[in-house]
């Protein structure tokens, strides 16, 4: 089912990311869905869309036809008409794309200070995302999980016992500090930001990857889970998207569930 069912907005945004998995592309999808912004999810909407993803990260490419430098890796965002001389603009790196869209879609805070806080919190949530990935690939990204299971168990144990509470505790404090304005529902100010959608997706992924660990800890962070997590997923736009077949299931991406790595 195409995400192009929504009313067309300008410019037409095109997400370039691997098909089937949520992955890091999901952080970009969520800001579009939360704001009702039309976009094309190229590889999921076209059978040959994967070619556009591969083309944007061609290892031999020095500059594309529109004058953009090559993307290091997906996700990338192509915005027709917004580049140099009216050509397409291509951005890569998840936080760079989120920062760009945050300004365009009113998800970047209400003033200069809030803009920087939103970016800082989003980067911190993405750090947690990356550390989650490294629990099942602690030695080599290119090697199979099965080839580094012993190291993964050690990494996952430290992650569960030390890193998860560190990150959860931090975001609980941020929500507490912003509670007079955000009512425990927003990290910055009074309204949704891309920091909120970014953190929500990481928490959701952790619930999939480490369900026992997260369930055991939720009660210690009431603002984070009872208020923030619930309010974000119930937001109009996101609620419908999460229930739709456009929301890709977790599988072999950043968030993977290996029972042996979870709390025993």
C-alpha positions in Angstrom: 0.0 0.0 0.0 1.6 3.3 -1.1 2.2 6.1 1.3 1.4 8.4 -1.6 -2.3 8.0 -0.6 -2.0 11.3 1.3 -2.6 14.7 0.0 0.5 15.8 -2.1 2.7 18.3 -0.4 5.6 20.2 -2.0 8.3 19.3 -2.4 7.7 15.6 -3.0 10.1 13.8 -0.6 11.7 10.5 -1.7 13.1 8.1 0.9 16.0 5.9 -0.3 16.4 3.0 2.1 16.5 -0.8 2.0 13.2 -2.6 1.5 11.3 -4.8 4.0 13.0 -3.8 7.2 12.2 -0.7 9.3 15.9 0.0 10.0 17.3 3.6 10.2 14.9 4.6 7.5 12.0 4.3 10.0 13.2 7.4 11.8 12.5 9.3 8.6 9.2 7.6 7.9 7.9 8.5 11.4 8.3 12.3 10.9 6.4 12.1 7.6 3.7 10.0 9.1 3.4 12.2 12.3 2.9 15.3 10.2 0.7 13.8 7.4 3.4 14.6 4.9 3.3 12.8 1.5 6.5 10.9 0.6 7.6 8.1 -1.6 9.3 5.1 0.1 11.1 4.2 -3.1 12.3 0.6 -2.5 9.0 -0.5 -0.8 6.7 1.1 -3.4 8.5 0.0 -6.6 9.8 -3.4 -7.5 13.0 -1.8 -9.0 13.3 0.8 -6.3 16.2 -1.0 -4.8 18.2 0.2 -7.8 17.8 3.8 -6.7 19.1 2.9 -3.2 22.1 1.1 -4.7 22.8 4.0 -7.1 23.0 6.6 -4.3 25.8 4.7 -2.6 27.8 3.6 -5.6 31.4 3.2 -4.4 32.7 4.6 -7.6 30.5 7.7 -7.6 32.1 11.1 -6.9 29.2 13.3 -7.6 25.7 12.5 -9.0 23.9 14.0 -12.0 22.5 16.8 -9.8 25.8 17.8 -8.2 25.3 16.0 -4.9 28.2 14.1 -3.2 27.6 10.4 -2.9 25.8 9.0 0.2 28.0 6.9 2.4 25.1 4.6 3.2 21.3 4.7 3.3 19.0 6.2 4.4 19.2 9.1 2.0 16.5 11.7 1.2 16.0 13.0 -2.3 14.1 16.3 -2.6 13.4 17.3 -6.2 13.9 21.0 -7.0 15.6 21.8 -3.7 19.2 21.4 -4.7 21.6 23.7 -6.6 20.2 25.4 -9.7 16.8 23.9 -9.0 18.0 20.3 -9.2 17.4 17.5 -6.7 18.9 17.7 -3.3 20.2 14.5 -1.8 21.0 14.2 1.9 22.3 11.3 3.9 22.9 10.5 7.6 19.8 10.0 9.7 20.4 13.0 12.0 21.1 15.3 9.1 17.9 14.3 7.4 15.9 14.7 10.6 17.4 18.1 11.2 16.5 19.2 7.7 12.9 17.8 7.9 12.5 19.1 11.4 12.8 22.7 10.1 10.5 22.0 7.2 7.8 20.1 9.0 7.7 22.1 12.3 9.3 19.3 14.4 12.5 21.1 15.4 11.4 23.2 18.4 10.0 26.7 18.7 13.2 28.7 19.1 16.9 28.5 18.6 17.6 26.9 22.0 14.9 24.3 21.5 16.2 23.5 18.1 19.6 22.5 19.5 18.0 20.6 22.4 15.9 18.6 20.0 19.0 17.7 17.9 21.0 16.7 21.0 18.2 14.4 22.3 17.8 12.8 18.9 21.5 12.1 18.6 21.5 10.6 22.1 18.5 8.3 21.1 20.4 7.3 18.0 23.4 6.5 20.1 21.2 4.0 22.0 20.0 2.7 18.6 23.6 2.0 17.6 24.5 0.4 20.8 21.5 -1.9 20.5 22.8 -3.0 17.0 26.2 -3.7 18.4 24.9 -6.2 20.9 24.4 -8.7 18.1 27.4 -7.6 16.0 30.0 -6.7 18.6 33.1 -7.8 16.6 32.3 -7.3 12.9 29.3 -5.8 11.1 30.1 -8.0 8.1 30.2 -11.3 10.0 27.2 -13.4 10.9 25.8 -13.2 14.4 26.4 -16.9 14.7 30.1 -16.3 14.3 30.3 -13.9 17.3 27.7 -15.3 19.7 30.0 -15.6 22.7 31.1 -11.9 22.3 27.5 -10.9 21.7 26.4 -12.4 25.0 29.1 -10.5 26.8 28.2 -7.3 25.0 24.4 -7.8 25.5 24.9 -8.5 29.3 26.7 -5.2 29.8 24.2 -3.4 27.6 21.3 -4.7 29.6 22.9 -4.1 33.0 24.6 -0.8 32.5 23.8 1.0 29.2 20.0 0.5 29.2 19.4 2.0 32.6 21.9 4.8 31.9 19.9 5.9 28.8 16.5 5.3 30.3 17.5 7.2 33.4 18.7 10.1 31.3 15.5 10.4 29.3 13.4 10.1 32.4 15.2 13.1 33.8 14.8 15.1 30.6 11.0 14.4 30.6 10.9 15.4 34.3 12.7 18.6 33.6 10.3 19.4 30.8 7.2 18.2 32.6 5.8 21.7 33.3 5.5 22.3 29.5 5.5 18.8 28.0 3.4 17.0 30.7 5.7 14.0 30.4 4.7 13.6 26.7 7.5 15.6 25.0 11.3 15.8 25.5 11.4 19.5 24.5 8.7 22.2 24.8 5.0 21.7 24.4 4.7 19.8 21.2 6.0 16.9 19.2 9.5 17.0 17.8 11.7 14.6 15.8 13.5 13.8 19.1 10.2 12.4 20.4 9.6 10.2 17.3 13.3 9.1 17.3 13.3 8.0 20.9 9.9 6.3 20.6 11.2 4.1 17.7 14.3 3.1 19.7 12.1 2.2 22.7 9.8 0.2 20.5 12.7 -1.6 19.0 14.1 -2.5 22.4 10.7 -3.9 23.4 11.1 -6.3 20.5 14.8 -7.1 20.9 14.9 -7.3 24.7 11.3 -7.8 25.8 12.0 -9.3 29.2 14.6 -6.7 30.1 12.4 -3.8 29.1 9.4 -5.2 30.9 11.4 -5.6 34.1 12.6 -2.0 34.0 9.5 -0.1 32.8 8.2 0.5 36.3 11.3 2.4 37.2 10.8 5.0 34.5 7.1 6.0 34.7 7.3 9.1 32.6 9.2 7.4 29.9 6.9 4.5 29.4 3.5 5.3 31.0 3.3 8.9 29.7 5.8 9.5 26.8 5.8 6.2 25.0 2.0 5.8 25.1 1.3 9.4 24.0 3.6 9.3 21.0 2.2 6.1 19.6 -1.4 7.3 20.1 -0.8 10.5 18.2 -3.0 10.9 15.1 -1.1 9.9 12.0 1.3 7.7 13.9 -1.4 5.5 15.3 -2.8 4.8 11.9 0.6 4.2 10.4 1.7 1.7 13.1 -1.5 -0.3 12.5 -1.0 -0.3 8.7 0.8 -2.7 6.4 3.2 0.1 5.5 4.9 -0.3 8.9 7.6 -2.9 8.2 8.0 -5.7 10.9 11.2 -6.1 12.8 13.3 -8.9 11.4 17.0 -8.9 10.4 17.8 -5.2 10.9 19.0 -3.1 13.8 16.5 -4.6 16.3 16.7 -8.4 16.4 15.4 -10.7 19.1 17.8 -13.4 20.2 16.3 -14.9 23.4 19.7 -15.9 24.7 20.8 -12.2 24.8 17.7 -11.1 26.8 17.3 -11.2 30.6 17.1 -14.9 31.7 
